[in-house]
Amino acid sequence: MEAALIIFALMLLTFVGLGAYLTVKAVGAAKRGVERTVVQARRTVEDTTLRARSFGQVGVAGALAQLRLDLRTSMRATQQALAEGSRTDASLRESLALFERLSAHGHELDGELKRLEQEPDKQRTAQLLPDLRERAGQIIQAADSLRWAARDRARRFAEDELSLLSEQIEMESGALRDWSREPVDDLAAAAAEWDAARSAQTPSASPSPSPSPASSPSPSPASNPTSKPAPTPPPAALNPPTPTMQYPWQKTPRPESAG
């Protein structure tokens, strides 16, 4: 009874612990989903605001907004292209690591541009604007180079795979269109060749040699005129029967069983 209670308590604790673990995992996933949604919404609002400022304002404020918008758009597109390409191409992981280092400079420049938007001294900001444009241009050029290189690599792989697949399909199509020779004709030709080879390997049988006159002398007709000539033996068969071999373990037939 005590053992049953202990087992029941252990099972109850296991179920409670498993439920708590699943609850924590679900809450964490929901929290990450909410945070991701909030970040995307905030990013969309910022991009919309920058786009409105770049079109609606002139001077230093409009230039700063357009510079931030170009920087953020290029960096976001490059990050998405490298992340998607690294799932199928492991060689892009090194490029992704380089982009992470480039992103640090991009975030630093974006923060500096955001602070200059609130700067009341517009004349000082206008003096810094050429240097900021040069820095932003370098970052955008590097990001664009990584993005287009990754896209060109993916497109080249797709073209090579498509070419190989097209060659295989052409070969298969040619094999399917080869209906001039049927499989039955091939089998008949192979059977005829096999029969011809087998008949060539089988030796032809020769007639048995006749006994020599020296070994079995016969009386001449002159010495015995009344004797009749011996009958001519019939020709030997082409395939004489194979003589039965006598093995030493077989019994010798008795004389009375021969009759």
Backbone as CSV, one residue per row, in Angstrom:
resi,resn,N_x,N_y,N_z,CA_x,CA_y,CA_z,C_x,C_y,C_z
1,MET,0.830,-1.205,0.000,0.000,0.000,0.000,0.870,1.263,0.000
2,GLU,1.912,1.240,0.844,2.811,2.391,0.899,3.533,2.577,-0.436
3,ALA,3.931,1.461,-1.062,4.615,1.546,-2.353,3.700,2.146,-3.422
4,ALA,2.435,1.780,-3.401,1.491,2.336,-4.365,1.317,3.839,-4.164
5,LEU,1.266,4.269,-2.894,1.143,5.706,-2.623,2.377,6.471,-3.094
6,ILE,3.541,5.858,-2.883,4.778,6.521,-3.311,4.804,6.656,-4.837
7,ILE,4.420,5.592,-5.523,4.397,5.636,-6.989,3.401,6.671,-7.485
8,PHE,2.222,6.730,-6.842,1.219,7.711,-7.244,1.722,9.134,-7.011
9,ALA,2.411,9.358,-5.879,2.937,10.692,-5.593,4.007,11.086,-6.609
10,LEU,4.879,10.118,-6.992,5.911,10.415,-7.986,5.298,10.753,-9.347
11,MET,4.276,10.005,-9.725,3.611,10.294,-10.988,2.945,11.661,-10.976
12,LEU,2.331,12.002,-9.820,1.688,13.308,-9.708,2.706,14.438,-9.805
13,LEU,3.855,14.259,-9.131,4.905,15.274,-9.209,5.456,15.404,-10.630
14,THR,5.568,14.269,-11.321,6.064,14.307,-12.703,5.125,15.078,-13.607
15,PHE,3.828,14.792,-13.480,2.850,15.504,-14.305,2.826,16.995,-13.986
16,VAL,2.935,17.324,-12.683,2.934,18.744,-12.301,4.166,19.450,-12.856
17,GLY,5.341,18.790,-12.740,6.564,19.395,-13.272,6.519,19.555,-14.780
18,LEU,5.989,18.538,-15.467,5.878,18.634,-16.924,4.919,19.753,-17.329
19,GLY,3.809,19.874,-16.595,2.872,20.946,-16.903,3.483,22.322,-16.674
20,ALA,4.248,22.454,-15.587,4.897,23.744,-15.317,5.926,24.081,-16.399
21,TYR,6.690,23.050,-16.849,7.688,23.281,-17.896,7.030,23.719,-19.200
22,LEU,5.962,23.032,-19.576,5.263,23.404,-20.799,4.642,24.795,-20.696
23,THR,4.164,25.140,-19.503,3.582,26.467,-19.314,4.629,27.558,-19.469
24,VAL,5.817,27.315,-18.877,6.898,28.297,-18.984,7.341,28.453,-20.437
25,LYS,7.441,27.316,-21.153,7.832,27.389,-22.557,6.801,28.146,-23.387
26,ALA,5.523,27.896,-23.130,4.474,28.586,-23.874,4.470,30.079,-23.578
27,VAL,4.663,30.408,-22.296,4.702,31.833,-21.936,5.900,32.521,-22.570
28,GLY,7.056,31.836,-22.583,8.239,32.421,-23.212,8.054,32.618,-24.708
29,ALA,7.451,31.623,-25.364,7.210,31.765,-26.799,6.231,32.904,-27.082
30,ALA,5.183,33.005,-26.262,4.231,34.093,-26.453,4.877,35.456,-26.201
31,LYS,5.759,35.512,-25.201,6.438,36.769,-24.892,7.357,37.175,-26.038
32,ARG,8.092,36.178,-26.581,8.975,36.499,-27.709,8.167,36.930,-28.922
33,GLY,7.000,36.284,-29.140,6.157,36.696,-30.254,5.639,38.113,-30.094
34,VAL,5.256,38.457,-28.861,4.766,39.824,-28.615,5.889,40.827,-28.804
35,GLU,7.085,40.512,-28.292,8.218,41.421,-28.455,8.571,41.603,-29.924
36,ARG,8.528,40.505,-30.678,8.833,40.602,-32.104,7.795,41.468,-32.821
37,THR,6.548,41.307,-32.423,5.492,42.115,-33.045,5.646,43.588,-32.702
38,VAL,6.018,43.848,-31.448,6.203,45.242,-31.032,7.375,45.879,-31.772
39,VAL,8.465,45.116,-31.926,9.642,45.639,-32.630,9.301,45.927,-34.087
40,GLN,8.597,45.007,-34.732,8.216,45.231,-36.121,7.282,46.421,-36.267
41,ALA,6.343,46.552,-35.348,5.428,47.698,-35.414,6.181,49.006,-35.196
42,ARG,7.103,49.000,-34.237,7.876,50.220,-33.988,8.752,50.562,-35.188
43,ARG,9.320,49.534,-35.806,10.161,49.768,-36.981,9.333,50.326,-38.131
44,THR,8.117,49.804,-38.286,7.243,50.296,-39.366,6.856,51.750,-39.130
45,VAL,6.581,52.078,-37.867,6.211,53.469,-37.546,7.388,54.398,-37.795
46,GLU,8.588,53.984,-37.412,9.768,54.827,-37.620,10.050,55.030,-39.102
47,ASP,9.923,53.934,-39.877,10.160,54.073,-41.317,9.135,54.993,-41.963
48,THR,7.886,54.864,-41.546,6.851,55.739,-42.103,7.106,57.197,-41.736
49,THR,7.551,57.417,-40.492,7.836,58.787,-40.051,9.015,59.367,-40.825
50,LEU,10.064,58.559,-41.011,11.227,59.045,-41.759,10.866,59.345,-43.204
51,ARG,10.031,58.482,-43.799,9.628,58.712,-45.181,8.800,60.005,-45.292
52,ALA,7.956,60.242,-44.311,7.156,61.477,-44.325,8.047,62.703,-44.138
53,ARG,9.044,62.628,-43.266,9.953,63.747,-43.055,10.808,64.021,-44.288
54,SER,11.252,62.935,-44.945,12.107,63.141,-46.105,11.351,63.820,-47.249
55,PHE,10.042,63.582,-47.358,9.246,64.217,-48.402,8.656,65.557,-47.951
56,GLY,8.347,65.679,-46.676,7.643,66.878,-46.203,8.542,67.975,-45.699
57,GLN,9.778,67.688,-45.356,10.675,68.693,-44.812,11.831,68.928,-45.784
58,VAL,12.369,70.107,-45.708,13.509,70.478,-46.539,14.661,70.863,-45.629
59,GLY,15.816,70.964,-46.213,16.974,71.383,-45.442,17.626,70.215,-44.729
60,VAL,18.172,70.526,-43.557,18.941,69.544,-42.797,18.051,68.430,-42.261
61,ALA,16.865,68.750,-41.803,15.968,67.728,-41.238,15.573,66.710,-42.302
62,GLY,15.227,67.179,-43.494,14.864,66.259,-44.564,16.049,65.395,-45.009
63,ALA,17.269,65.976,-45.055,18.464,65.223,-45.451,18.791,64.138,-44.433
64,LEU,18.668,64.474,-43.151,18.928,63.470,-42.106,17.901,62.334,-42.177
65,ALA,16.637,62.669,-42.387,15.601,61.635,-42.462,15.840,60.712,-43.664
66,GLN,16.195,61.303,-44.824,16.459,60.483,-46.008,17.692,59.616,-45.825
67,LEU,18.700,60.120,-45.142,19.912,59.351,-44.893,19.625,58.167,-43.979
68,ARG,18.866,58.386,-42.936,18.488,57.289,-42.037,17.637,56.245,-42.760
69,LEU,16.705,56.708,-43.595,15.836,55.782,-44.311,16.635,54.901,-45.276
70,ASP,17.580,55.496,-46.008,18.408,54.712,-46.931,19.270,53.695,-46.182
71,LEU,19.823,54.123,-45.065,20.682,53.232,-44.284,19.895,52.056,-43.727
72,ARG,18.753,52.324,-43.154,17.952,51.258,-42.548,17.416,50.290,-43.612
73,THR,17.007,50.823,-44.759,16.479,49.962,-45.815,17.546,49.016,-46.352
74,SER,18.744,49.533,-46.593,19.825,48.696,-47.122,20.245,47.636,-46.116
75,MET,20.395,48.016,-44.867,20.837,47.065,-43.843,19.791,45.976,-43.620
76,ARG,18.517,46.361,-43.618,17.464,45.363,-43.391,17.371,44.379,-44.567
77,ALA,17.484,44.861,-45.781,17.427,43.979,-46.946,18.616,43.020,-46.982
78,THR,19.802,43.508,-46.619,20.986,42.641,-46.609,20.879,41.581,-45.526
79,GLN,20.401,41.962,-44.365,20.242,40.991,-43.279,19.260,39.893,-43.658
80,GLN,18.162,40.246,-44.281,17.172,39.252,-44.680,17.725,38.321,-45.760
81,ALA,18.464,38.874,-46.727,19.015,38.046,-47.805,20.058,37.064,-47.277
82,LEU,20.927,37.513,-46.394,21.963,36.625,-45.848,21.363,35.571,-44.928
83,ALA,20.355,35.954,-44.141,19.727,34.983,-43.239,19.020,33.888,-44.022
84,GLU,18.315,34.243,-45.088,17.637,33.238,-45.900,18.625,32.366,-46.670
85,GLY,19.713,32.958,-47.171,20.689,32.182,-47.935,21.531,31.250,-47.085
86,SER,21.807,31.631,-45.839,22.630,30.788,-44.978,21.920,29.505,-44.562
87,ARG,20.596,29.433,-44.725,19.873,28.207,-44.382,20.185,27.080,-45.354
88,THR,20.476,27.417,-46.598,20.775,26.412,-47.620,22.232,26.415,-48.057
89,ASP,22.942,27.492,-47.813,24.341,27.606,-48.218,25.178,27.938,-46.983
90,ALA,25.978,26.967,-46.556,26.768,27.166,-45.330,27.888,28.175,-45.524
91,SER,28.312,28.418,-46.765,29.407,29.358,-46.995,29.003,30.801,-46.718
92,LEU,27.710,31.074,-46.617,27.253,32.434,-46.322,27.328,32.778,-44.841
93,ARG,27.678,31.814,-44.010,27.780,32.116,-42.572,28.921,33.083,-42.287
94,GLU,30.013,32.965,-43.038,31.102,33.911,-42.866,30.678,35.314,-43.297
95,SER,29.912,35.394,-44.379,29.382,36.695,-44.809,28.426,37.263,-43.772
96,LEU,27.653,36.379,-43.135,26.740,36.835,-42.094,27.503,37.380,-40.890
97,ALA,28.643,36.759,-40.576,29.472,37.268,-39.481,30.046,38.643,-39.824
98,LEU,30.460,38.837,-41.078,30.936,40.158,-41.499,29.816,41.201,-41.436
99,PHE,28.604,40.772,-41.777,27.492,41.709,-41.717,27.181,42.111,-40.276
100,GLU,27.385,41.215,-39.340,27.151,41.569,-37.939,28.115,42.678,-37.503
101,ARG,29.350,42.592,-37.965,30.304,43.664,-37.648,29.917,44.955,-38.350
102,LEU,29.400,44.845,-39.573,28.965,46.044,-40.282,27.722,46.646,-39.634
103,SER,26.869,45.780,-39.069,25.655,46.277,-38.419,25.978,47.134,-37.208
104,ALA,27.075,46.838,-36.528,27.461,47.657,-35.374,27.734,49.099,-35.815
105,HIS,28.436,49.259,-36.936,28.687,50.615,-37.440,27.388,51.258,-37.928
106,GLY,26.501,50.443,-38.532,25.237,50.995,-38.981,24.360,51.478,-37.838
107,HIS,24.284,50.690,-36.754,23.493,51.120,-35.592,24.093,52.367,-34.946
108,GLU,25.403,52.437,-34.914,26.057,53.624,-34.324,25.750,54.874,-35.139
109,LEU,25.828,54.751,-36.466,25.532,55.916,-37.311,24.056,56.289,-37.240
110,ASP,23.158,55.291,-37.200,21.735,55.595,-37.108,21.412,56.306,-35.795
111,GLY,22.047,55.876,-34.699,21.826,56.574,-33.430,22.336,58.002,-33.459
112,GLU,23.481,58.215,-34.114,24.010,59.577,-34.205,23.111,60.464,-35.059
113,LEU,22.585,59.916,-36.148,21.664,60.700,-36.988,20.368,61.008,-36.246
114,LYS,19.919,60.062,-35.439,18.693,60.291,-34.674,18.888,61.390,-33.637
115,ARG,20.064,61.441,-33.030,20.345,62.502,-32.051,20.466,63.863,-32.739
116,LEU,21.025,63.883,-33.960,21.173,65.154,-34.668,19.836,65.707,-35.134
117,GLU,18.820,64.828,-35.268,17.506,65.331,-35.633,16.935,66.235,-34.540
118,GLN,17.323,65.995,-33.292,16.837,66.806,-32.172,17.796,67.945,-31.837
119,GLU,18.863,68.073,-32.607,19.853,69.131,-32.346,19.285,70.490,-32.778
120,PRO,19.256,71.453,-31.849,18.719,72.778,-32.229,19.659,73.582,-33.134
121,ASP,20.969,73.314,-33.066,21.926,74.069,-33.877,21.971,73.441,-35.274
122,LYS,21.153,73.929,-36.164,21.082,73.360,-37.502,22.318,73.702,-38.333
123,GLN,22.955,74.814,-38.034,24.150,75.175,-38.787,25.285,74.199,-38.501
124,ARG,25.457,73.837,-37.238,26.482,72.841,-36.884,26.155,71.480,-37.491
125,THR,24.914,71.134,-37.511,24.498,69.866,-38.111,24.752,69.858,-39.606
126,ALA,24.542,71.013,-40.268,24.792,71.104,-41.706,26.274,70.940,-42.008
127,GLN,27.160,71.382,-41.139,28.597,71.194,-41.334,29.004,69.716,-41.201
128,LEU,28.319,68.994,-40.348,28.619,67.564,-40.168,27.965,66.674,-41.215
129,LEU,27.049,67.237,-41.984,26.287,66.415,-42.916,27.138,65.744,-44.002
130,PRO,28.135,66.410,-44.623,28.953,65.710,-45.639,29.687,64.484,-45.082
131,ASP,30.235,64.609,-43.882,30.932,63.466,-43.277,29.955,62.333,-42.969
132,LEU,28.766,62.677,-42.519,27.758,61.662,-42.235,27.312,60.948,-43.512
133,ARG,27.173,61.698,-44.601,26.805,61.078,-45.873,27.896,60.120,-46.372
134,GLU,29.149,60.508,-46.170,30.239,59.628,-46.607,30.251,58.329,-45.804
135,ARG,30.083,58.436,-44.514,30.038,57.233,-43.683,28.846,56.356,-44.056
136,ALA,27.694,56.979,-44.233,26.512,56.209,-44.603,26.693,55.554,-45.980
137,GLY,27.333,56.259,-46.907,27.576,55.685,-48.226,28.486,54.462,-48.167
138,GLN,29.517,54.512,-47.336,30.398,53.356,-47.199,29.663,52.144,-46.636
139,ILE,28.852,52.389,-45.612,28.107,51.279,-45.006,27.089,50.718,-45.989
140,ILE,26.387,51.615,-46.697,25.376,51.150,-47.661,26.031,50.394,-48.805
141,GLN,27.176,50.866,-49.285,27.865,50.177,-50.378,28.330,48.784,-49.958
142,ALA,28.866,48.674,-48.735,29.305,47.357,-48.245,28.121,46.408,-48.085
143,ALA,27.013,46.915,-47.551,25.835,46.071,-47.368,25.259,45.629,-48.717
144,ASP,25.215,46.556,-49.665,24.705,46.201,-50.998,25.605,45.171,-51.678
145,SER,26.919,45.301,-51.475,27.840,44.335,-52.079,27.616,42.935,-51.527
146,LEU,27.436,42.814,-50.232,27.157,41.499,-49.635,25.825,40.942,-50.123
147,ARG,24.826,41.799,-50.205,23.499,41.339,-50.599,23.480,40.857,-52.049
148,TRP,24.064,41.624,-52.945,24.044,41.227,-54.351,24.950,40.029,-54.625
149,ALA,26.041,39.915,-53.877,26.897,38.736,-54.038,26.150,37.468,-53.609
150,ALA,25.411,37.555,-52.511,24.632,36.396,-52.061,23.542,36.052,-53.061
151,ARG,22.890,37.054,-53.623,21.842,36.784,-54.604,22.414,36.214,-55.902
152,ASP,23.568,36.742,-56.339,24.200,36.201,-57.547,24.631,34.751,-57.343
153,ARG,25.121,34.442,-56.157,25.525,33.058,-55.863,24.317,32.122,-55.894
154,ALA,23.235,32.548,-55.277,22.026,31.710,-55.282,21.474,31.544,-56.693
155,ARG,21.502,32.607,-57.487,21.001,32.506,-58.854,21.889,31.605,-59.706
156,ARG,23.208,31.666,-59.492,24.114,30.801,-60.254,23.897,29.331,-59.913
157,PHE,23.725,29.032,-58.644,23.437,27.653,-58.241,22.123,27.169,-58.848
158,ALA,21.124,28.033,-58.861,19.835,27.647,-59.435,19.961,27.400,-60.936
159,GLU,20.750,28.222,-61.640,20.934,28.021,-63.081,21.676,26.719,-63.363
160,ASP,22.726,26.418,-62.578,23.463,25.164,-62.779,22.570,23.947,-62.531
161,GLU,21.789,24.014,-61.475,20.893,22.891,-61.183,19.830,22.737,-62.265
162,LEU,19.335,23.856,-62.792,18.337,23.794,-63.850,18.939,23.219,-65.138
163,SER,20.192,23.581,-65.442,20.846,23.050,-66.644,21.045,21.543,-66.533
164,LEU,21.513,21.090,-65.366,21.699,19.653,-65.168,20.375,18.906,-65.252
165,LEU,19.347,19.472,-64.660,18.034,18.831,-64.714,17.500,18.787,-66.142
166,SER,17.742,19.824,-66.924,17.284,19.839,-68.315,18.000,18.765,-69.131
167,GLU,19.315,18.581,-68.910,20.048,17.533,-69.623,19.520,16.141,-69.272
168,GLN,19.255,15.907,-68.007,18.710,14.614,-67.605,17.331,14.366,-68.217
169,ILE,16.510,15.408,-68.284,15.177,15.260,-68.869,15.286,14.987,-70.367
170,GLU,16.232,15.642,-71.062,16.408,15.389,-72.490,16.851,13.953,-72.742
171,MET,17.774,13.435,-71.910,18.203,12.046,-72.060,17.046,11.083,-71.817
172,GLU,16.256,11.337,-70.810,15.117,10.466,-70.520,14.070,10.548,-71.627
173,SER,13.872,11.724,-72.179,12.906,11.865,-73.273,13.374,11.103,-74.508
174,GLY,14.693,11.163,-74.797,15.210,10.391,-75.925,15.070,8.897,-75.723
175,ALA,15.284,8.441,-74.478,15.116,7.012,-74.208,13.657,6.584,-74.328
176,LEU,12.733,7.442,-73.949,11.317,7.096,-74.063,10.853,7.087,-75.515
177,ARG,11.476,7.882,-76.373,11.085,7.918,-77.779,11.736,6.815,-78.613
178,ASP,12.640,6.022,-78.066,13.311,4.962,-78.820,12.437,3.720,-78.813
179,TRP,11.420,3.701,-79.712,10.526,2.553,-79.808,10.781,1.739,-81.071
180,SER,11.954,1.944,-81.781,12.229,1.206,-83.008,12.485,-0.264,-82.744
181,ARG,13.087,-0.600,-81.644,13.381,-1.992,-81.298,12.604,-2.356,-80.048
182,GLU,11.804,-3.393,-80.189,10.993,-3.836,-79.068,11.806,-4.775,-78.185
183,PRO,11.484,-4.915,-76.933,12.198,-5.852,-76.058,12.092,-7.298,-76.525
184,VAL,10.975,-7.677,-77.213,10.827,-9.052,-77.685,11.850,-9.363,-78.763
185,ASP,12.112,-8.407,-79.660,13.120,-8.615,-80.695,14.502,-8.784,-80.087
186,ASP,14.816,-8.009,-79.076,16.114,-8.146,-78.417,16.263,-9.519,-77.780
187,LEU,15.209,-10.023,-77.141,15.274,-11.341,-76.518,15.424,-12.434,-77.563
188,ALA,14.739,-12.312,-78.702,14.855,-13.315,-79.754,16.264,-13.342,-80.338
189,ALA,16.848,-12.166,-80.566,18.205,-12.112,-81.092,19.205,-12.712,-80.111
190,ALA,19.030,-12.447,-78.823,19.924,-13.008,-77.818,19.794,-14.533,-77.751
191,ALA,18.553,-15.052,-77.863,18.359,-16.505,-77.839,18.995,-17.172,-79.051
192,ALA,18.904,-16.541,-80.237,19.520,-17.107,-81.439,21.039,-17.143,-81.311
193,GLU,21.627,-16.100,-80.789,23.080,-16.092,-80.595,23.513,-17.164,-79.607
194,TRP,22.732,-17.381,-78.557,23.091,-18.399,-77.560,23.008,-19.796,-78.155
195,ASP,21.989,-20.081,-78.991,21.873,-21.390,-79.640,23.019,-21.632,-80.604
196,ALA,23.418,-20.595,-81.350,24.517,-20.757,-82.292,25.828,-21.036,-81.568
197,ALA,26.070,-20.355,-80.468,27.290,-20.591,-79.706,27.304,-21.984,-79.103
198,ARG,26.154,-22.463,-78.643,26.100,-23.796,-78.040,26.304,-24.889,-79.084
199,SER,25.737,-24.725,-80.297,25.916,-25.735,-81.345,27.348,-25.756,-81.846
200,ALA,28.034,-24.615,-81.827,29.428,-24.589,-82.256,30.336,-25.269,-81.254
201,GLN,29.988,-25.233,-79.974,30.813,-25.873,-78.951,30.608,-27.371,-78.888
202,THR,29.487,-27.936,-79.382,29.218,-29.375,-79.316,29.998,-30.096,-80.412
203,PRO,30.910,-31.055,-80.097,31.707,-31.741,-81.130,30.830,-32.704,-81.912
204,SER,31.118,-32.868,-83.215,30.377,-33.802,-84.077,30.891,-35.211,-83.869
205,ALA,29.980,-36.220,-83.849,30.367,-37.623,-83.601,30.954,-38.224,-84.871
206,SER,31.981,-39.073,-84.734,32.658,-39.736,-85.866,32.381,-41.226,-85.797
207,PRO,32.340,-41.978,-86.984,32.066,-43.427,-86.960,33.201,-44.192,-86.329
208,SER,32.865,-45.369,-85.756,33.864,-46.202,-85.073,34.826,-46.776,-86.095
209,PRO,36.135,-46.847,-85.765,37.118,-47.392,-86.720,36.926,-48.894,-86.858
210,SER,37.161,-49.406,-88.070,37.048,-50.848,-88.349,38.304,-51.554,-87.894
211,PRO,38.207,-52.823,-87.463,39.394,-53.532,-86.984,40.384,-53.746,-88.122
212,SER,41.655,-53.690,-87.765,42.725,-53.835,-88.766,42.810,-55.280,-89.220
213,PRO,43.205,-55.540,-90.443,43.290,-56.929,-90.933,44.364,-57.736,-90.243
214,ALA,45.432,-57.081,-89.782,46.531,-57.841,-89.170,46.132,-58.427,-87.846
215,SER,45.259,-57.781,-87.090,44.909,-58.262,-85.766,43.954,-59.432,-85.812
216,SER,43.077,-59.519,-86.826,42.125,-60.640,-86.910,42.177,-61.229,-88.310
217,PRO,43.060,-62.207,-88.566,43.165,-62.810,-89.905,41.953,-63.678,-90.178
218,SER,41.528,-63.635,-91.427,40.380,-64.452,-91.878,40.824,-65.328,-93.038
219,PRO,40.286,-66.519,-93.161,40.678,-67.406,-94.258,40.242,-66.849,-95.588
220,SER,41.107,-66.999,-96.564,40.842,-66.483,-97.916,39.801,-67.334,-98.592
221,PRO,39.084,-66.817,-99.555,38.066,-67.603,-100.245,38.654,-68.691,-101.107
222,ALA,39.933,-68.534,-101.504,40.545,-69.557,-102.352,40.810,-70.834,-101.598
223,SER,41.220,-70.711,-100.350,41.508,-71.911,-99.563,40.255,-72.625,-99.144
224,ASN,39.132,-71.976,-99.023,37.878,-72.587,-98.591,36.787,-72.113,-99.536
225,PRO,36.646,-72.799,-100.659,35.678,-72.340,-101.649,34.253,-72.510,-101.218
226,THR,33.988,-73.407,-100.325,32.592,-73.630,-99.939,32.088,-72.634,-98.914
227,SER,33.001,-71.921,-98.316,32.585,-70.976,-97.248,31.957,-69.743,-97.869
228,LYS,30.987,-69.208,-97.190,30.291,-68.003,-97.652,30.936,-66.767,-97.046
229,PRO,30.886,-65.692,-97.750,31.483,-64.452,-97.168,30.717,-64.006,-95.912
230,ALA,31.486,-63.477,-94.993,30.884,-63.015,-93.711,29.986,-61.822,-93.966
231,PRO,28.874,-61.765,-93.265,27.965,-60.619,-93.458,28.594,-59.312,-92.984
232,THR,28.271,-58.267,-93.679,28.813,-56.934,-93.331,28.108,-56.417,-92.073
233,PRO,28.882,-56.008,-91.054,28.237,-55.501,-89.822,27.514,-54.187,-90.091
234,PRO,26.442,-53.960,-89.387,25.708,-52.697,-89.586,26.542,-51.511,-89.135
235,PRO,26.322,-50.399,-89.725,27.105,-49.209,-89.303,26.786,-48.819,-87.864
236,ALA,27.814,-48.307,-87.242,27.653,-47.886,-85.832,26.713,-46.699,-85.742
237,ALA,26.023,-46.665,-84.655,25.094,-45.546,-84.439,25.860,-44.244,-84.261
238,LEU,25.176,-43.152,-84.602,25.837,-41.854,-84.440,26.067,-41.529,-82.982
239,ASN,25.136,-41.849,-82.139,25.265,-41.603,-80.699,25.122,-42.935,-79.977
240,PRO,26.204,-43.762,-79.892,26.106,-45.066,-79.225,25.805,-44.879,-77.758
241,PRO,25.154,-45.849,-77.134,24.859,-45.721,-75.704,26.134,-45.759,-74.888
242,THR,26.118,-45.021,-73.845,27.291,-44.957,-72.962,27.394,-46.249,-72.185
243,PRO,28.568,-46.899,-72.202,28.712,-48.165,-71.453,28.559,-47.949,-69.970
244,THR,27.925,-48.923,-69.349,27.702,-48.842,-67.910,29.009,-49.130,-67.186
245,MET,29.377,-48.244,-66.293,30.627,-48.426,-65.543,30.372,-49.319,-64.345
246,GLN,31.338,-50.172,-64.076,31.245,-51.108,-62.962,32.079,-50.561,-61.816
247,TYR,31.390,-50.210,-60.741,32.081,-49.670,-59.580,32.461,-50.812,-58.645
248,PRO,33.539,-50.653,-57.888,34.018,-51.750,-57.033,33.057,-52.117,-55.917
249,TRP,32.188,-51.230,-55.547,31.269,-51.566,-54.444,30.009,-52.288,-54.907
250,GLN,29.838,-52.415,-56.222,28.680,-53.134,-56.715,28.934,-54.657,-56.686
251,LYS,27.880,-55.423,-56.497,27.991,-56.889,-56.443,28.055,-57.477,-57.841
252,THR,28.861,-58.548,-57.967,28.967,-59.220,-59.264,27.719,-60.067,-59.498
253,PRO,27.087,-59.979,-60.668,25.856,-60.769,-60.897,26.185,-62.270,-60.922
254,ARG,25.299,-63.046,-60.335,25.500,-64.506,-60.278,25.136,-65.124,-61.636
255,PRO,25.736,-66.340,-61.918,25.445,-66.986,-63.214,23.986,-67.388,-63.330
256,GLU,23.347,-67.841,-62.254,21.980,-68.297,-62.384,21.000,-67.170,-62.605
257,SER,21.402,-65.912,-62.224,20.506,-64.787,-62.441,20.626,-64.223,-63.829
258,ALA,21.681,-64.689,-64.557,21.839,-64.163,-65.910,20.800,-64.709,-66.854
259,GLY,20.372,-65.975,-66.697,19.347,-66.567,-67.553,18.024,-66.054,-67.140
